[in-house]
Amino acid sequence: MSGPADDRVNDVGARRLRRGDRLVLASHNKGKLREFDALLAPYGIAVLSAGALSLPEPDETEASFEGNARLKAEAAARAAGLPALADDSGFCVAALDGAPGIFSARWGGPERDFRAAMRRIHDEAGDALGKNPDVWFVCALCLAWPDGGWRSFEGRVDGQAAWPPRGELGHGYDPMFVPAGDRRTFAEMSDEEKNAISHRARAFAAFRDACLP
């Protein structure tokens, strides 16, 4: 399994947050806010959500995970006048040329029905999924500053597709993903086991090393 795949920075983005700083999480997702609040608390960073600040959610119009994460982070940083962190992540299937990729959430429809999304993957890939079961998760994180500085990080974890989906833990496409070196799906692992090797954990580790005090 590969580690963080990328670390991009503009000319004024190579700086660190400091203890006592406030950081906007460019998300209206309360679960994601709790997750990042817990991750950042040991470093003395206070996390505010875009939802709590009534910031609008920009349309995700970019063609990559990194592009969409940067778009969201820069919009929040400009609107709030504070550094902002955003993530964009998804599930990629080799037999579908990398789809659903950046459209992973949309494949679940308005109700975010990921059981239906996994069925769609199986139906659209057909026999190709059995011949090439390679799949991977990607997470891009971007830290943006109000003055235009930004830095992004990408984490990836590789594995194979499971069909039928297995496990009741986790969320999203976890029941369909078996990480390399294991026989269990992410949805059959505890949070601690999954978070030790996940795409988001790898992206956050790179962000932590580069940007946290």
MARBA-3410 file (N, C-alpha, C, O; in Angstrom, 1 decimal):
213
0.8,-1.2,0.0,0.0,0.0,0.0,0.9,1.2,0.0,1.9,1.3,0.7 ~ 0.5,2.2,-0.8,1.4,3.4,-0.9,1.0,4.4,0.2,-0.1,4.3,0.7 ~ 2.0,5.2,0.5,1.8,6.2,1.5,1.3,7.5,0.8,0.7,7.5,-0.3 ~ 1.4,8.7,1.5,1.0,9.9,0.9,1.5,10.1,-0.4,2.8,10.0,-0.6 ~ 0.7,10.4,-1.4,1.1,10.4,-2.8,1.6,11.7,-3.3,2.4,11.8,-4.3
1.3,12.8,-2.6,1.6,14.1,-3.1,1.7,15.1,-2.0,0.9,15.0,-1.0 ~ 2.5,16.1,-2.2,2.6,17.2,-1.3,2.8,18.5,-2.1,3.9,18.6,-2.7 ~ 1.8,19.3,-2.3,2.0,20.5,-3.2,1.8,21.7,-2.4,1.1,21.8,-1.4 ~ 2.6,22.7,-2.8,2.6,24.0,-2.0,2.9,25.1,-2.9,3.6,25.0,-3.9 ~ 2.2,26.3,-2.7,2.5,27.5,-3.5,3.6,28.3,-2.8,4.1,27.8,-1.7
4.0,29.4,-3.3,5.2,30.1,-2.9,5.1,30.6,-1.4,6.1,30.7,-0.7 ~ 3.8,30.9,-1.0,3.7,31.4,0.4,3.0,30.4,1.3,2.5,30.8,2.4 ~ 2.8,29.2,0.9,2.1,28.2,1.7,2.9,27.4,2.7,2.2,26.7,3.5 ~ 4.2,27.5,2.7,5.0,26.6,3.5,5.1,27.3,4.9,6.2,27.8,5.3 ~ 4.1,27.2,5.7,4.1,27.7,7.0,3.3,26.8,7.9,2.5,26.0,7.4
3.5,27.0,9.2,2.8,26.1,10.2,1.7,26.8,11.0,1.8,28.0,11.2 ~ 0.7,26.1,11.4,-0.2,26.6,12.3,0.5,26.7,13.7,1.5,26.0,13.9 ~ 0.0,27.5,14.6,0.6,27.7,15.9,-0.5,27.3,17.0,-1.7,27.5,16.7 ~ 0.0,26.9,18.1,-1.0,26.7,19.2,-1.8,27.9,19.5,-1.3,29.0,19.5 ~ -3.1,27.7,19.7,-4.0,28.8,19.9,-4.6,29.4,18.7,-5.6,30.2,18.7
-4.2,28.9,17.5,-4.8,29.3,16.2,-6.2,28.8,16.1,-6.5,27.7,16.6 ~ -7.0,29.5,15.4,-8.3,29.0,15.0,-8.3,28.6,13.5,-7.7,29.2,12.7 ~ -9.0,27.5,13.3,-8.9,26.9,11.9,-10.4,26.6,11.5,-11.1,26.0,12.3 ~ -10.7,27.0,10.3,-12.1,26.6,9.8,-12.0,25.3,9.1,-11.1,25.1,8.2 ~ -12.9,24.4,9.4,-13.0,23.2,8.6,-14.1,23.4,7.6,-15.2,23.7,7.9
-13.7,23.4,6.3,-14.5,23.7,5.2,-15.5,22.6,4.9,-15.5,21.9,3.9 ~ -16.4,22.4,5.9,-17.4,21.3,5.8,-18.6,21.6,6.6,-18.5,22.3,7.7 ~ -19.8,21.2,6.2,-21.0,21.3,7.0,-21.3,20.0,7.7,-22.4,19.9,8.3 ~ -20.5,19.0,7.6,-20.7,17.7,8.1,-20.3,17.6,9.6,-19.1,17.8,9.9 ~ -21.3,17.4,10.5,-21.0,17.4,11.9,-20.1,16.3,12.3,-19.2,16.4,13.2
-20.2,15.1,11.7,-19.4,14.0,12.0,-17.9,14.3,11.7,-17.0,13.9,12.4 ~ -17.7,14.9,10.5,-16.4,15.3,10.1,-15.8,16.3,11.0,-14.6,16.3,11.3 ~ -16.6,17.2,11.5,-16.1,18.2,12.5,-15.6,17.6,13.7,-14.6,17.9,14.3 ~ -16.4,16.6,14.3,-16.0,15.9,15.5,-14.7,15.2,15.3,-13.8,15.2,16.1 ~ -14.5,14.6,14.1,-13.3,13.8,13.8,-12.1,14.7,13.8,-11.1,14.4,14.4
-12.2,15.8,13.1,-11.0,16.7,12.9,-10.8,17.5,14.2,-9.6,17.8,14.5 ~ -11.8,17.8,15.0,-11.7,18.5,16.3,-10.8,17.6,17.2,-10.0,18.1,17.9 ~ -11.1,16.3,17.2,-10.4,15.4,18.0,-8.9,15.2,17.5,-8.0,15.1,18.4 ~ -8.7,15.2,16.2,-7.4,15.1,15.7,-6.5,16.3,16.0,-5.3,16.2,16.2 ~ -7.1,17.5,16.0,-6.4,18.7,16.1,-6.3,19.2,17.6,-5.4,20.0,17.9
-7.1,18.7,18.5,-7.1,19.2,19.8,-5.8,19.0,20.5,-5.3,19.9,21.2 ~ -5.0,17.9,20.3,-3.7,17.8,21.0,-2.7,18.8,20.6,-1.7,19.0,21.3 ~ -2.9,19.5,19.5,-2.0,20.5,19.0,-2.4,22.0,19.4,-1.8,22.9,18.9 ~ -3.5,22.1,20.1,-4.0,23.4,20.6,-4.6,24.2,19.5,-4.6,25.4,19.6 ~ -5.2,23.5,18.5,-5.9,24.2,17.4,-7.4,24.2,17.6,-8.0,23.1,17.8
-8.1,25.3,17.6,-9.5,25.4,17.8,-10.2,25.3,16.4,-9.8,26.0,15.5 ~ -11.1,24.4,16.3,-11.7,24.1,15.0,-13.1,24.7,14.9,-13.9,24.4,15.8 ~ -13.4,25.5,13.9,-14.7,26.0,13.6,-15.2,25.4,12.3,-14.4,25.2,11.4 ~ -16.5,25.1,12.2,-17.0,24.5,11.0,-17.5,25.6,10.1,-18.0,26.7,10.5 ~ -17.5,25.4,8.8,-18.1,26.3,7.8,-19.6,26.5,8.1,-20.1,27.5,7.9
-20.2,25.4,8.5,-21.6,25.4,8.8,-21.9,26.4,10.0,-22.9,27.2,9.9 ~ -21.1,26.3,11.0,-21.3,27.2,12.2,-21.1,28.6,11.8,-21.7,29.5,12.4 ~ -20.3,28.9,10.8,-20.0,30.3,10.4,-20.9,30.7,9.3,-20.8,31.8,8.7 ~ -21.9,29.8,8.9,-22.8,30.1,7.8,-22.1,30.4,6.5,-22.6,31.2,5.7 ~ -21.0,29.7,6.2,-20.3,29.9,5.0,-21.0,29.0,3.9,-21.3,27.8,4.2
-21.2,29.4,2.7,-21.8,28.6,1.7,-20.8,27.5,1.2,-19.6,27.6,1.4 ~ -21.4,26.4,0.7,-20.6,25.3,0.2,-20.4,25.6,-1.3,-21.4,25.6,-2.0 ~ -19.2,25.7,-1.8,-18.9,26.0,-3.2,-19.2,24.7,-4.0,-19.0,23.6,-3.5 ~ -19.6,24.8,-5.2,-19.7,23.7,-6.1,-18.4,23.1,-6.4,-17.4,23.8,-6.6 ~ -18.3,21.7,-6.3,-17.1,21.0,-6.6,-16.9,20.8,-8.1,-17.4,19.8,-8.6
-16.2,21.8,-8.7,-16.1,21.8,-10.1,-14.8,21.3,-10.7,-14.6,21.3,-11.9 ~ -13.8,21.0,-9.8,-12.5,20.6,-10.3,-12.5,19.1,-10.7,-13.5,18.4,-10.4 ~ -11.5,18.7,-11.4,-11.4,17.4,-12.0,-10.5,16.4,-11.2,-10.2,15.3,-11.6 ~ -10.1,16.9,-10.0,-9.3,16.0,-9.1,-9.7,16.2,-7.7,-10.3,17.2,-7.3 ~ -9.2,15.2,-6.8,-9.5,15.3,-5.4,-8.8,16.6,-4.9,-9.3,17.4,-4.1
-7.5,16.8,-5.2,-6.7,17.9,-4.8,-7.4,19.2,-5.2,-7.4,20.1,-4.4 ~ -7.9,19.3,-6.4,-8.5,20.5,-6.9,-9.7,20.9,-6.1,-9.9,22.0,-5.8 ~ -10.6,19.9,-5.8,-11.8,20.2,-5.1,-11.5,20.5,-3.6,-12.2,21.4,-3.1 ~ -10.5,19.8,-3.0,-10.2,20.2,-1.6,-9.6,21.6,-1.6,-10.0,22.4,-0.7 ~ -8.8,22.0,-2.5,-8.2,23.3,-2.6,-9.3,24.4,-2.8,-9.3,25.4,-2.2
-10.2,24.1,-3.7,-11.4,25.0,-4.0,-12.1,25.3,-2.7,-12.4,26.5,-2.4 ~ -12.5,24.3,-2.0,-13.3,24.4,-0.7,-12.5,25.2,0.3,-13.0,26.0,1.0 ~ -11.2,24.8,0.5,-10.4,25.4,1.5,-10.1,26.9,1.2,-10.2,27.8,2.1 ~ -9.9,27.3,0.0,-9.6,28.7,-0.4,-10.9,29.5,-0.2,-10.8,30.6,0.3 ~ -12.0,29.0,-0.6,-13.3,29.7,-0.4,-13.6,30.0,1.1,-14.0,31.1,1.4
-13.3,29.0,1.9,-13.6,29.2,3.3,-12.6,30.2,4.0,-13.0,31.0,4.8 ~ -11.3,30.1,3.6,-10.3,31.0,4.1,-10.6,32.4,3.8,-10.4,33.3,4.6 ~ -11.0,32.6,2.5,-11.3,34.0,2.1,-12.5,34.6,2.8,-12.5,35.7,3.3 ~ -13.5,33.7,3.0,-14.8,34.2,3.6,-14.6,34.4,5.1,-15.2,35.4,5.6 ~ -13.9,33.6,5.7,-13.7,33.7,7.2,-12.6,34.5,7.6,-12.5,35.0,8.8
-11.6,34.8,6.8,-10.4,35.5,7.2,-9.5,34.7,8.1,-8.8,35.3,8.9 ~ -9.6,33.4,8.0,-8.9,32.5,8.9,-8.3,31.3,8.0,-8.8,31.1,6.9 ~ -7.3,30.7,8.5,-6.8,29.5,7.8,-7.9,28.4,7.7,-8.7,28.3,8.7 ~ -8.0,27.7,6.6,-9.1,26.7,6.5,-8.5,25.4,6.0,-7.6,25.4,5.2 ~ -9.2,24.3,6.4,-8.8,23.0,6.0,-10.0,22.3,5.3,-11.1,22.4,5.8
-9.7,21.7,4.2,-10.8,20.9,3.5,-10.2,19.6,3.0,-9.0,19.4,2.8 ~ -11.2,18.7,2.9,-10.8,17.4,2.3,-11.7,17.0,1.2,-12.9,17.4,1.2 ~ -11.2,16.1,0.3,-12.0,15.5,-0.7,-11.5,14.1,-0.9,-10.3,13.9,-1.0 ~ -12.4,13.2,-0.9,-12.0,11.8,-0.9,-13.0,11.0,-1.8,-14.1,11.4,-2.1 ~ -12.5,9.8,-2.2,-13.4,8.9,-3.0,-12.8,7.5,-3.2,-11.7,7.2,-2.8
-13.6,6.7,-3.8,-13.4,5.3,-4.1,-13.1,5.1,-5.6,-13.9,5.6,-6.4 ~ -12.1,4.4,-5.9,-11.7,4.3,-7.3,-11.6,2.8,-7.7,-11.1,2.0,-7.0 ~ -12.1,2.5,-8.9,-12.2,1.1,-9.3,-11.5,1.0,-10.7,-11.8,1.6,-11.6 ~ -10.5,0.1,-10.7,-9.7,0.0,-11.9,-10.5,-0.5,-13.1,-10.4,0.0,-14.2 ~ -11.5,-1.4,-12.8,-12.3,-1.9,-13.9,-13.3,-0.9,-14.5,-13.9,-1.1,-15.5
-13.4,0.2,-13.8,-14.2,1.4,-14.3,-13.3,2.6,-14.6,-13.8,3.7,-14.6 ~ -12.1,2.3,-14.9,-11.1,3.4,-15.2,-11.0,4.5,-14.2,-10.9,5.6,-14.5 ~ -11.1,4.0,-12.9,-11.0,5.0,-11.8,-12.3,5.5,-11.2,-12.3,6.2,-10.2 ~ -13.4,5.3,-11.9,-14.7,5.7,-11.4,-15.1,4.9,-10.2,-14.6,3.7,-10.0 ~ -15.9,5.4,-9.3,-16.6,6.7,-9.3,-15.7,7.9,-9.0,-16.0,9.0,-9.3
-14.5,7.6,-8.3,-13.5,8.7,-8.1,-14.1,9.9,-7.4,-14.7,9.8,-6.3 ~ -13.9,11.1,-8.0,-14.4,12.3,-7.4,-15.9,12.4,-7.4,-16.5,13.3,-6.7 ~ -16.6,11.5,-8.0,-18.1,11.5,-8.0,-18.6,10.4,-7.0,-19.8,10.0,-7.1 ~ -17.8,9.9,-6.1,-18.1,8.8,-5.2,-19.4,9.1,-4.4,-20.3,8.3,-4.3 ~ -19.5,10.3,-3.9,-20.7,10.7,-3.1,-21.9,10.7,-3.9,-23.0,10.3,-3.5
-21.8,11.3,-5.1,-22.9,11.4,-6.0,-23.5,10.1,-6.5,-24.7,9.9,-6.8 ~ -22.6,9.1,-6.5,-23.1,7.7,-6.9,-24.1,7.2,-5.9,-24.8,6.3,-6.2 ~ -24.0,7.7,-4.7,-25.0,7.3,-3.7,-26.3,8.0,-3.8,-27.2,7.7,-3.0 ~ -26.4,9.0,-4.7,-27.7,9.7,-4.9,-27.9,10.7,-3.8,-27.1,10.8,-2.9 ~ -29.1,11.4,-3.9,-29.4,12.4,-2.9,-29.5,11.8,-1.4,-29.3,12.5,-0.5
-29.8,10.5,-1.3,-30.0,9.9,0.0,-28.7,9.3,0.5,-28.6,8.8,1.6 ~ -27.6,9.5,-0.3,-26.3,8.9,0.0,-26.4,7.4,0.3,-26.0,6.9,1.4 ~ -27.1,6.7,-0.6,-27.3,5.2,-0.4,-26.1,4.5,-1.0,-26.1,4.2,-2.2 ~ -25.2,4.2,-0.2,-23.9,3.6,-0.7,-24.1,2.1,-1.0,-23.3,1.5,-1.7 ~ -25.1,1.4,-0.5,-25.4,0.1,-0.9,-25.8,0.1,-2.3,-25.4,-0.8,-3.1
-26.6,1.1,-2.7,-27.0,1.2,-4.1,-25.8,1.6,-5.0,-25.7,1.1,-6.1 ~ -24.9,2.4,-4.4,-23.7,2.8,-5.2,-22.8,1.6,-5.4,-22.2,1.5,-6.5 ~ -22.7,0.7,-4.4,-21.8,-0.5,-4.6,-22.4,-1.4,-5.6,-21.7,-2.0,-6.4 ~ -23.8,-1.5,-5.6,-24.4,-2.3,-6.6,-24.2,-1.8,-8.0,-24.0,-2.5,-8.9 ~ -24.2,-0.5,-8.1,-24.0,0.1,-9.4,-22.6,-0.2,-9.9,-22.4,-0.5,-11.1
-21.6,-0.1,-9.0,-20.2,-0.5,-9.4,-20.2,-1.9,-9.9,-19.7,-2.2,-11.0 ~ -20.8,-2.8,-9.2,-20.8,-4.2,-9.6,-21.5,-4.4,-10.9,-21.0,-5.2,-11.8 ~ -22.7,-3.8,-11.1,-23.4,-3.9,-12.3,-22.7,-3.3,-13.5,-22.7,-3.9,-14.6 ~ -22.1,-2.1,-13.4,-21.5,-1.5,-14.5,-20.1,-2.1,-14.8,-19.8,-2.2,-16.0 ~ -19.4,-2.6,-13.8,-18.1,-3.3,-14.1,-18.3,-4.7,-14.7,-17.5,-5.1,-15.5
-19.3,-5.4,-14.3,-19.6,-6.7,-14.8,-18.4,-7.7,-14.6,-17.8,-7.7,-13.5 ~ -18.2,-8.5,-15.6,-17.1,-9.5,-15.5,-15.7,-8.8,-15.3,-14.8,-9.5,-14.8 ~ -15.6,-7.6,-15.7,-14.3,-6.9,-15.6,-13.8,-6.8,-14.2,-12.6,-6.8,-13.9 ~ -14.8,-6.7,-13.2,-14.4,-6.6,-11.8,-13.7,-7.8,-11.3,-12.8,-7.8,-10.5 ~ -14.2,-9.0,-11.8,-13.6,-10.3,-11.4,-12.2,-10.4,-12.0,-11.3,-11.0,-11.4
-12.0,-9.9,-13.2,-10.7,-10.0,-13.9,-9.7,-9.1,-13.3,-8.5,-9.4,-13.3 ~ -10.2,-7.9,-12.9,-9.3,-6.9,-12.4,-10.0,-6.2,-11.2,-10.6,-5.2,-11.3 ~ -9.8,-6.9,-10.0,-10.5,-6.4,-8.8,-9.8,-5.2,-8.1,-10.2,-4.9,-7.0 ~ -8.8,-4.6,-8.7,-8.0,-3.6,-8.0,-8.9,-2.3,-7.7,-9.5,-1.9,-8.6 ~ -8.8,-1.9,-6.5,-9.6,-0.7,-6.1,-8.7,0.1,-5.1,-7.7,-0.4,-4.6
-9.0,1.4,-5.0,-8.2,2.2,-4.0,-9.1,3.4,-3.5,-10.0,3.9,-4.2 ~ -8.7,3.8,-2.3,-9.3,5.0,-1.7,-8.3,6.1,-1.8,-7.1,5.9,-1.6 ~ -8.7,7.3,-2.0,-7.9,8.5,-2.1,-8.5,9.6,-1.2,-9.7,9.8,-1.1 ~ -7.6,10.3,-0.4,-8.1,11.5,0.3,-7.1,12.6,0.1,-5.9,12.4,0.3 ~ -7.6,13.8,-0.3,-6.8,15.0,-0.4,-7.2,15.9,0.7,-8.3,16.2,0.9
-6.2,16.5,1.3,-6.4,17.6,2.3,-5.7,18.8,1.8,-4.6,18.8,1.3 ~ -6.3,20.0,2.0,-5.7,21.2,1.6,-5.9,22.2,2.7,-7.0,22.4,3.3 ~ -4.8,22.8,3.1,-4.8,23.9,4.1,-4.6,25.2,3.3,-3.6,25.4,2.6 ~ -5.5,26.2,3.4,-5.4,27.4,2.7,-5.4,28.6,3.7,-6.0,28.5,4.8 ~ -4.7,29.7,3.3,-4.6,30.9,4.2,-5.4,32.0,3.5,-5.5,32.0,2.3
-5.8,33.0,4.3,-6.6,34.1,3.7,-5.8,34.9,2.7,-6.4,35.5,1.8 ~ -4.5,34.9,2.8,-3.7,35.7,1.9,-3.4,35.0,0.6,-2.6,35.5,-0.3 ~ -3.9,33.8,0.4,-3.7,33.0,-0.8,-2.7,31.9,-0.7,-2.6,31.1,-1.7 ~ -2.0,31.7,0.4,-1.1,30.6,0.5,-1.9,29.3,0.7,-3.0,29.3,1.2 ~ -1.4,28.2,0.2,-2.0,26.9,0.4,-1.0,25.8,0.3,0.1,25.9,-0.2
-1.4,24.7,0.9,-0.6,23.4,0.8,-1.5,22.2,0.9,-2.5,22.2,1.6 ~ -1.3,21.3,0.0,-2.2,20.1,-0.1,-1.4,18.8,0.1,-0.2,18.7,-0.2 ~ -2.1,17.8,0.5,-1.5,16.5,0.8,-2.5,15.4,0.3,-3.7,15.6,0.4 ~ -2.0,14.3,-0.2,-2.8,13.3,-0.6,-2.4,11.9,-0.1,-1.2,11.6,-0.1 ~ -3.3,11.2,0.4,-3.1,9.8,0.9,-3.9,8.8,0.1,-5.0,9.1,-0.3
-3.3,7.6,0.0,-4.0,6.6,-0.8,-3.8,5.2,-0.2,-2.7,5.0,0.4 ~ -4.8,4.4,-0.2,-4.6,3.0,0.3,-5.2,2.1,-0.8,-6.3,2.3,-1.3 ~ -4.5,1.1,-1.2,-4.8,0.2,-2.3,-5.4,-1.2,-1.7,-5.1,-1.6,-0.6 ~ -6.2,-1.8,-2.5,-6.8,-3.1,-2.1,-7.5,-3.7,-3.3,-7.3,-3.5,-4.4 ~ -8.4,-4.6,-2.9,-9.2,-5.3,-3.9,-10.7,-5.3,-3.5,-11.1,-5.1,-2.4
-11.6,-5.4,-4.6,-13.0,-5.3,-4.3,-13.5,-6.6,-3.8,-13.1,-7.7,-4.2 ~ -14.4,-6.5,-2.8,-15.1,-7.6,-2.3,-16.6,-7.6,-2.8,-17.2,-6.6,-2.8 ~ -17.0,-8.8,-3.2,-18.4,-8.9,-3.6,-19.0,-10.3,-3.2,-18.4,-11.3,-3.6 ~ -20.1,-10.4,-2.5,-20.9,-9.2,-2.0,-20.2,-8.4,-0.9,-19.3,-8.9,-0.3 ~ -20.6,-7.2,-0.7,-20.1,-6.4,0.4,-20.2,-7.1,1.7,-21.1,-7.8,2.0
-19.2,-6.9,2.6,-19.2,-7.5,3.9,-18.9,-6.5,5.0,-18.1,-5.6,4.9 ~ -19.6,-6.7,6.2,-19.3,-5.9,7.4,-20.4,-4.8,7.6,-21.0,-4.3,6.7 ~ -20.5,-4.5,8.9,-21.5,-3.5,9.3,-20.9,-2.3,9.9,-21.6,-1.3,10.3 ~ -19.6,-2.3,10.0,-18.9,-1.1,10.5,-18.5,-0.1,9.4,-18.7,-0.4,8.2 ~ -17.9,1.0,9.8,-17.4,1.9,8.8,-18.6,2.6,8.1,-19.7,2.7,8.6
-18.3,3.1,6.9,-19.4,3.9,6.1,-19.0,3.9,4.7,-17.9,3.4,4.3 ~ -19.8,4.4,3.8,-19.5,4.6,2.4,-19.3,3.2,1.8,-20.1,2.3,1.9 ~ -18.1,3.2,1.1,-17.8,2.0,0.3,-16.9,1.0,1.1,-16.4,0.0,0.5 ~ -16.8,1.2,2.4,-16.0,0.3,3.2,-16.3,-1.2,3.1,-15.4,-2.0,3.1 ~ -17.6,-1.5,3.0,-17.9,-3.0,2.9,-17.4,-3.7,1.6,-17.4,-4.9,1.6
-17.0,-2.9,0.7,-16.5,-3.4,-0.6,-15.0,-3.4,-0.7,-14.5,-3.9,-1.7 ~ -14.3,-2.9,0.3,-12.9,-2.7,0.1,-12.1,-3.6,1.1,-12.2,-3.5,2.3 ~ -11.2,-4.4,0.5,-10.3,-5.2,1.3,-8.9,-4.7,1.1,-8.3,-4.8,0.0 ~ -8.3,-4.0,2.1,-7.0,-3.5,1.9,-5.9,-4.5,1.7,-6.0,-5.6,2.2 ~ -4.9,-4.2,0.9,-3.8,-5.1,0.6,-3.2,-5.6,1.9,-2.9,-4.9,2.8
-3.0,-6.9,1.9,-2.4,-7.5,3.1,-3.3,-8.0,4.2,-2.9,-8.5,5.2 ~ -4.6,-7.9,3.9,-5.7,-8.3,4.8,-6.7,-9.0,4.1,-6.8,-8.9,2.9 ~ -7.6,-9.8,4.8,-8.7,-10.5,4.2,-10.0,-9.9,4.6,-11.1,-10.2,4.1 ~ -10.0,-8.9,5.5,-11.2,-8.3,6.0,-11.5,-7.0,5.2,-10.5,-6.3,4.7 ~ -12.7,-6.6,5.1,-13.1,-5.3,4.5,-12.9,-4.3,5.6,-12.8,-4.6,6.8
-12.8,-3.0,5.1,-12.8,-1.9,6.1,-14.0,-2.0,7.0,-13.9,-1.6,8.2 ~ -15.1,-2.5,6.5,-16.3,-2.5,7.4,-16.3,-3.7,8.3,-17.2,-3.8,9.2 ~ -15.3,-4.5,8.3,-15.1,-5.6,9.3,-14.0,-5.3,10.3,-13.7,-6.1,11.1 ~ -13.5,-4.1,10.2,-12.4,-3.7,11.1,-12.9,-2.7,12.1,-13.9,-1.9,11.9 ~ -12.2,-2.6,13.2,-12.6,-1.6,14.2,-12.1,-0.2,13.7,-11.3,-0.2,12.7
-12.6,0.9,14.3,-12.1,2.2,13.9,-10.6,2.3,14.0,-10.0,2.9,13.2 ~ -10.1,1.8,15.1,-8.7,1.9,15.4,-7.9,1.2,14.3,-6.9,1.7,13.8 ~ -8.3,0.0,13.9,-7.6,-0.7,12.9,-7.6,0.0,11.5,-6.6,0.1,10.8 ~ -8.8,0.4,11.2,-9.0,1.1,9.9,-8.2,2.4,9.9,-7.5,2.7,8.9 ~ -8.3,3.2,10.9,-7.7,4.5,10.9,-6.2,4.5,11.0,-5.5,5.4,10.6
-5.6,3.3,11.3,-4.2,3.2,11.3,-3.6,3.1,9.9,-2.5,3.4,9.7 ~ -4.5,2.7,8.9,-4.0,2.5,7.5,-4.8,3.2,6.5,-4.5,3.1,5.3 ~ -5.8,4.0,6.9,-6.7,4.6,5.9,-6.0,5.7,5.1,-5.0,6.2,5.5 ~ -6.7,6.0,4.0,-6.3,7.1,3.1,-6.3,8.4,3.8,-5.4,9.3,3.7 ~ -7.3,8.6,4.7,-7.4,9.9,5.4,-6.3,10.0,6.5,-5.8,11.1,6.7
-6.0,8.9,7.1,-5.0,8.9,8.1,-3.6,9.2,7.5,-2.8,9.9,8.1 ~ -3.4,8.7,6.3,-2.1,9.0,5.6,-2.0,10.4,5.2,-0.9,11.0,5.3 ~ -3.1,11.0,4.7,-3.1,12.4,4.3,-2.9,13.3,5.5,-2.1,14.2,5.5 ~ -3.6,12.9,6.6,-3.5,13.7,7.8,-2.1,13.6,8.4,-1.6,14.6,8.9 ~ -1.4,12.5,8.3,-0.1,12.3,8.9,0.9,13.3,8.1,1.7,13.9,8.8
0.7,13.4,6.8,1.6,14.3,6.0,1.3,15.7,6.4,2.2,16.6,6.5 ~ 0.0,16.1,6.5,-0.4,17.4,6.9,0.1,17.7,8.3,0.7,18.8,8.6 ~ 0.0,16.8,9.3,0.5,17.0,10.6,2.0,17.3,10.6,2.4,18.2,11.3 ~ 2.8,16.5,9.9,4.2,16.7,9.9,4.6,18.0,9.3,5.6,18.6,9.8 ~ 3.9,18.5,8.4,4.3,19.7,7.7,3.7,21.0,8.3,4.3,22.1,8.1
2.5,20.9,8.9,1.8,22.1,9.2,1.4,22.3,10.7,1.0,23.4,11.0 ~ 1.5,21.3,11.5,1.1,21.5,12.9,2.3,21.8,13.8,3.4,21.4,13.5 ~ 2.0,22.5,14.9,3.1,22.9,15.8,3.8,21.7,16.5,4.8,21.9,17.2
END
